[in-house]
Amino acid sequence: MTRPDDDLRRARALARALDTAIGIPGTRLRIGLDPILGLIPGGGDAVGALLSGYIVLIATRRGVPAPVIWRMLGNIGVDTLFGSVPILGDLFDVAYKSNIKNVELLERHAAQPAAVERNSRRLGYAVIALLALFLALVVVGGVLVARLVWRALT
């Protein structure tokens, strides 16, 4: 039988391995396997995302509510999406550290579940609002471009 403390210990260890395992001499910068995996073309970032999913699995086994799980998945999504951009994405991977963020969310949820769920819910609403605004701007921009093209053709 796995104890909850064991799950949290494994999540921390995985987050360290993926995000901060190796110190860069002469700097305060630390990297992990995630940016190194991102150097593998055609799937390195996907492998990193799958490994990151283990932390989310631990969170679900611990009964973490859906808004917090979605926030964790969002962290992994941002890391995977931006990390898959050649060269710049690898630099992003070094800085973003989604796994450390997710373990911190898991630990904060254990200490203050209501506050973390409320903040995650608010962040979710803000992201949805920003996406809706972005979609509206794309639609308005598309209509304006269509009008310009129509006028140019007639």
C-alpha positions in Angstrom: 0.0 0.0 0.0 1.4 3.4 -1.0 1.3 6.1 1.6 0.4 9.6 0.5 3.7 10.9 1.7 5.4 8.4 -0.6 3.4 9.8 -3.6 4.4 13.4 -2.8 8.0 12.4 -2.3 8.0 10.7 -5.8 6.3 13.7 -7.3 9.0 16.0 -5.9 11.8 13.7 -7.1 10.3 13.6 -10.6 9.9 17.3 -10.7 13.5 17.8 -9.7 14.7 15.4 -12.3 12.7 17.0 -15.0 13.2 20.7 -14.1 16.2 21.3 -11.8 18.5 18.2 -11.6 21.7 19.8 -13.0 23.3 23.0 -11.9 25.1 25.1 -14.5 28.5 25.9 -13.1 29.1 29.6 -12.4 25.4 30.4 -12.5 22.3 30.0 -10.4 20.7 28.3 -13.3 19.5 24.7 -13.0 18.1 22.5 -15.8 16.6 19.1 -15.8 15.7 16.4 -18.3 12.8 18.3 -19.8 14.8 20.8 -21.8 17.2 18.0 -22.8 14.4 15.8 -24.0 13.1 18.8 -25.9 16.2 18.6 -28.1 15.0 15.3 -29.5 13.2 16.1 -32.7 9.7 14.7 -33.3 8.8 13.6 -29.8 11.1 14.7 -27.1 8.6 17.2 -25.8 5.8 14.6 -25.9 7.9 12.3 -23.8 8.5 15.1 -21.3 4.7 15.8 -21.2 4.0 12.1 -20.5 6.5 12.0 -17.7 4.9 15.2 -16.3 1.5 13.5 -16.4 2.7 11.3 -13.5 2.5 14.3 -11.2 -1.1 14.9 -12.3 -1.9 11.3 -11.8 -0.6 11.6 -8.2 -2.8 14.7 -7.7 -5.9 12.8 -8.9 -5.2 9.9 -6.6 -4.9 12.4 -3.7 -8.4 13.7 -4.6 -7.3 17.1 -5.9 -10.3 18.9 -7.3 -10.8 19.4 -11.1 -9.9 23.2 -11.2 -6.5 22.4 -9.8 -6.0 19.4 -12.1 -6.9 21.6 -15.1 -4.4 24.2 -13.9 -1.7 21.5 -13.7 -2.6 20.2 -17.2 -2.5 23.8 -18.4 1.1 24.2 -17.0 2.1 21.0 -18.9 0.3 22.2 -22.0 2.1 25.6 -22.0 5.4 23.9 -21.4 4.8 21.4 -24.2 3.4 23.9 -26.7 6.1 26.6 -26.3 8.8 24.0 -25.6 8.2 22.4 -29.0 9.4 25.6 -30.8 12.9 24.8 -32.1 15.7 26.4 -30.0 13.6 29.1 -28.4 11.4 26.4 -26.9 14.4 24.8 -25.2 15.2 28.1 -23.6 11.6 28.4 -22.5 11.8 24.9 -21.0 14.8 25.9 -18.9 12.9 28.9 -17.5 9.3 27.7 -17.1 9.6 24.6 -14.9 6.0 23.3 -15.1 6.7 20.3 -13.0 8.0 22.3 -10.1 4.9 24.5 -10.4 2.7 21.5 -10.3 4.3 20.0 -7.2 4.1 23.3 -5.5 0.3 23.4 -6.4 0.0 19.9 -5.0 1.7 20.9 -1.8 -0.2 24.1 -1.4 -3.5 22.2 -2.0 -2.5 19.8 0.9 -2.0 22.8 3.2 -4.8 25.1 2.0 -7.2 23.2 -0.3 -10.0 25.9 -0.5 -7.6 28.7 -1.3 -5.8 26.8 -4.1 -9.1 25.6 -5.6 -10.5 29.1 -5.6 -7.3 30.6 -7.2 -7.2 27.8 -9.8 -10.9 28.4 -10.6 -10.3 32.2 -11.0 -7.3 31.6 -13.2 -9.4 29.2 -15.3 -12.1 31.9 -15.7 -9.4 34.4 -16.7 -7.9 32.1 -19.3 -11.3 31.4 -20.8 -12.1 35.2 -20.9 -8.7 35.8 -22.6 -9.3 33.0 -25.1 -12.8 34.4 -25.8 -11.3 37.9 -26.3 -8.6 36.5 -28.6 -11.3 34.6 -30.6 -13.4 37.7 -30.9 -10.4 39.7 -32.2 -9.6 37.0 -34.7 -13.2 37.1 -36.0 -13.3 40.9 -36.2 -9.9 40.9 -37.9 -11.0 38.2 -40.3 -14.1 40.3 -41.2 -12.1 43.4 -41.7 -9.6 41.6 -44.0 -12.5 40.0 -45.9 -14.0 43.5 -46.4 -10.7 44.9 -47.7 -10.3 41.9 -50.1 -13.9 42.3 -51.3 -13.4 46.0 -51.9 -10.2 45.4 -53.7 -11.8 42.8 -56.0 -14.9 44.9 -56.8 
